[in-house]
Amino acid sequence: MPELPEVETTRRGIDAVATGHTLKRLVIHEARMRWPIPSELPQQVQGQIVRACRRRGKYLLLEFDQGTQLIHLGMSGSLRSVLKGELLRKHDHVEWEFAHATLRLHDPRRFGAVLWHPKSAGPAEQHPLLSKLGIEPFDPAFDAAHLRLGLQGRQVSIKQALLAGDVVVGAGNIYASESLFRARIHPKTKAARVSLARCARLVDALRSTLSDALASGGSTLRDYVNATGEAGAYFTLHAAVYERAGQPCRVCTSVIKRIVQGQRATYFCPTCQKP
């Protein structure tokens, strides 16, 4: 699934293409997504100027004068700019047509979403899909004390607490494993037992992991492409533990282990990340 670095990389590309420009037409080729795309959506946004392109968690937010479009890339989707006249591909479900460019949402599994939050309903952050999300990892308010408070009383593992997304967003499966490795925290440690000092290490590790992924263009999927159709490099070049089971740790040479937590694969070094 595209995670925060992939979505943020896409946002930056879409922002450069769409913000400040008038949307000539929204074309829905396939409305059957994770939630049906509202049939009235093309009429609601046609002729409106894109005022901003933001991100909240894994959601892209296209802001118009009358409201905000919420876009989710699903399990394997992408949103990219295409050349004028480029043929429609199978699984290209939605198009945003501007005078100078066209954006296409490609989603083979149709787990993505394109929804509408009218301005009359308040800020987009009040939408039910966004209202319970945790703090952004690069928010200055996200520090050790904030993380420690959010973990108090939680008996689930720290890995599962990170994946829940209600304390901090952006720590998806790959980046949670990588961040816990950098912070030297065993993934099965109960969230409530993570000390303030280890929370400080984890905050720094999460930020540095996501920053490195952003710098590389990200890639939690081998076929992920950004807004310009380029593939990210993080998946193959930077992972310290993820999908490296049986290989030597890059720090201590111990064998990387793989376990399953909440039906998700977790990778860690048993020496660097002692319980």
C-alpha positions in Angstrom: 0.0 0.0 0.0 1.3 3.5 -0.8 2.4 5.0 2.6 3.0 8.5 3.7 6.3 9.1 1.7 4.6 7.8 -1.5 1.5 9.9 -0.9 3.6 13.0 0.0 5.7 12.5 -3.1 2.5 12.3 -5.2 1.1 15.4 -3.4 4.2 17.5 -4.4 3.9 16.4 -8.0 0.1 17.1 -8.2 0.5 20.4 -6.4 2.9 21.6 -9.1 0.4 20.6 -11.8 -3.0 21.5 -10.3 -2.8 24.2 -7.7 -3.9 27.6 -9.0 -5.4 26.1 -12.2 -9.1 25.7 -13.2 -10.4 22.2 -13.5 -12.1 22.0 -16.9 -13.6 18.6 -16.4 -13.7 15.6 -14.0 -14.3 12.3 -15.9 -15.3 9.2 -14.0 -14.6 6.0 -16.0 -15.3 3.7 -13.0 -17.3 4.8 -10.0 -17.1 1.5 -8.1 -14.2 2.2 -5.8 -13.9 1.4 -2.1 -16.8 3.8 -1.7 -18.9 4.7 -4.8 -17.7 8.0 -6.3 -20.7 10.4 -6.0 -22.3 10.8 -9.4 -22.8 14.6 -8.9 -19.1 15.1 -8.2 -18.1 16.2 -11.8 -20.7 19.0 -11.7 -19.6 20.1 -8.2 -16.0 20.7 -9.2 -16.2 21.6 -12.9 -14.9 25.1 -13.6 -13.5 25.5 -10.1 -9.9 26.6 -9.3 -7.8 24.2 -7.3 -6.7 26.4 -4.4 -4.4 24.0 -2.6 -3.2 20.4 -2.7 -2.6 19.1 0.8 -2.1 15.7 2.5 -3.6 14.3 5.7 -2.2 10.9 6.6 -2.5 8.9 3.4 -5.3 11.1 2.0 -4.7 13.7 -0.7 -6.8 16.8 -0.3 -7.7 18.9 -3.4 -9.2 22.2 -2.1 -11.7 24.1 -4.1 -13.8 27.1 -3.2 -16.9 25.0 -2.6 -15.2 22.1 -0.8 -12.5 19.5 -0.8 -11.9 16.3 -2.7 -10.5 13.5 -0.6 -8.4 11.1 -2.7 -7.0 7.8 -1.4 -4.7 5.6 -3.5 -5.9 2.3 -2.0 -3.6 -0.7 -2.0 -1.8 -0.2 -5.2 -3.1 3.0 -6.8 -1.3 6.0 -8.3 -2.2 9.5 -9.4 -0.1 10.9 -12.1 0.1 13.5 -14.9 -0.2 12.1 -18.4 0.7 13.5 -21.8 -2.0 15.0 -23.9 -3.5 12.3 -26.1 -2.0 9.4 -24.0 -4.3 6.4 -24.4 -6.4 5.4 -21.4 -5.0 2.3 -19.6 -7.0 -0.5 -18.0 -7.8 0.5 -14.4 -7.5 4.3 -15.2 -10.7 5.2 -13.3 -10.8 9.0 -12.9 -9.4 11.9 -14.8 -8.9 15.5 -13.8 -8.6 17.6 -17.0 -7.0 21.0 -16.9 -6.1 23.2 -19.9 -2.4 22.4 -19.6 -2.5 18.9 -18.1 -4.5 15.8 -17.2 -4.2 13.8 -14.0 -5.3 10.1 -13.9 -6.1 7.9 -11.0 -4.9 4.3 -11.7 -6.2 1.7 -9.3 -6.1 -2.0 -10.3 -7.8 -3.2 -7.1 -10.3 -0.4 -6.8 -9.6 0.0 -3.1 -9.0 3.7 -3.5 -11.5 6.5 -3.0 -12.5 9.9 -4.5 -14.9 11.6 -2.1 -16.3 15.1 -1.5 -16.4 17.2 1.6 -18.5 20.4 1.1 -17.3 23.6 2.6 -20.5 23.9 4.5 -19.5 20.8 6.5 -16.5 22.6 8.0 -12.8 22.0 7.5 -11.9 18.8 5.7 -10.2 17.5 8.8 -13.6 17.1 10.3 -14.6 14.4 7.7 -15.2 11.1 9.4 -12.2 9.5 7.6 -9.8 12.1 8.9 -11.2 13.2 12.2 -9.6 10.4 14.2 -6.2 10.4 12.6 -3.2 10.9 14.8 -0.7 13.8 14.6 1.6 14.2 11.6 5.1 12.9 12.2 6.7 16.2 11.1 4.4 18.3 13.2 6.5 20.2 15.8 4.1 19.1 18.5 5.0 15.5 17.9 7.6 14.8 20.5 8.4 12.1 23.1 5.9 13.4 25.6 3.1 13.4 23.0 4.0 9.8 21.9 4.3 8.6 25.5 0.9 10.0 26.4 -0.7 8.3 23.3 0.8 4.9 24.3 -0.3 5.0 27.9 -2.5 2.1 28.9 -2.1 0.3 25.5 -1.4 -3.4 25.9 -0.9 -4.1 22.2 2.6 -4.2 20.8 4.3 -1.0 19.9 4.3 -2.1 16.2 0.5 -2.5 16.3 0.1 0.8 18.1 2.1 2.6 15.4 0.0 0.9 12.6 -3.3 2.0 14.2 -2.6 5.6 13.1 -4.5 7.3 15.9 -1.4 8.4 17.8 0.7 9.3 14.8 0.1 8.8 11.1 2.7 7.7 8.5 4.1 4.6 10.3 2.8 2.0 7.9 4.0 -1.5 7.9 7.4 -1.0 6.2 8.3 2.2 7.9 7.2 1.0 11.3 9.6 -1.9 11.1 12.4 0.3 9.9 11.8 3.0 12.5 11.7 0.4 15.4 15.0 -1.0 14.2 16.6 2.5 14.1 15.2 3.2 17.6 16.4 -0.3 18.9 13.0 -1.2 20.1 11.7 -4.8 19.8 8.4 -4.8 17.8 6.6 -7.1 20.4 7.2 -4.7 23.3 3.9 -3.6 24.8 3.2 0.0 23.8 2.5 1.0 27.4 6.0 -0.1 28.4 7.9 2.1 26.0 9.7 4.6 28.2 9.9 8.3 27.6 13.6 7.9 26.5 12.7 5.2 24.0 9.8 7.4 22.8 12.3 10.1 22.1 14.4 7.7 20.1 11.3 6.5 18.2 10.2 10.0 17.3 13.6 10.7 15.9 13.7 7.3 14.1 10.3 7.7 12.5 11.2 11.2 11.2 14.6 10.2 9.9 13.1 7.0 8.2 10.3 9.0 6.5 12.7 11.8 5.5 15.1 9.2 3.9 12.1 7.7 2.1 10.9 11.1 0.9 14.4 11.9 -0.4 14.4 8.7 -2.4 10.9 9.1 -3.8 9.6 6.3 -1.7 8.4 2.9 -2.7 6.4 0.4 -0.7 5.3 -1.3 -3.9 7.6 -2.5 -6.6 5.3 -1.0 -9.3 4.7 2.3 -7.4 5.1 5.4 -9.6 4.9 9.0 -8.5 2.9 11.9 -10.1 5.3 12.0 -13.0 5.4 8.2 -13.6 8.8 7.7 -12.0 9.4 4.7 -9.6 10.7 5.2 -6.1 14.0 3.7 -5.0 13.6 3.3 -1.2 12.2 -0.2 -1.2 15.3 -1.8 -2.7 18.1 0.5 -1.6 17.4 1.6 1.9 15.5 -1.0 3.9 17.6 -2.2 6.9 15.3 -5.0 8.0 12.1 -5.1 5.9 12.0 -8.2 3.7 15.5 -9.2 4.7 14.6 -12.2 6.8 17.6 -14.6 6.9 20.1 -12.0 5.9 22.7 -10.5 8.2 21.9 -7.3 10.1 23.8 -4.3 8.6 24.8 -3.3 12.1 25.7 -6.4 14.0 25.5 -9.3 11.4 22.9 -11.2 13.4 20.3 -12.9 11.3 17.2 -10.7 10.6 14.0 -12.4 11.8 10.4 -12.3 10.5 7.3 -12.6 12.6 3.6 -11.9 12.0 1.7 -9.3 14.0 -1.9 -8.6 13.4 -1.6 -10.5 10.0 1.2 -8.2 9.0 4.8 -9.2 8.5 7.3 -7.6 10.9 11.1 -7.7 10.5 13.7 -7.1 13.2 17.2 -7.8 14.5 17.1 -9.9 17.7 20.4 -8.5 18.8 19.9 -4.8 18.1 16.3 -4.9 19.2 16.3 -6.9 22.4 12.9 -7.3 24.3 
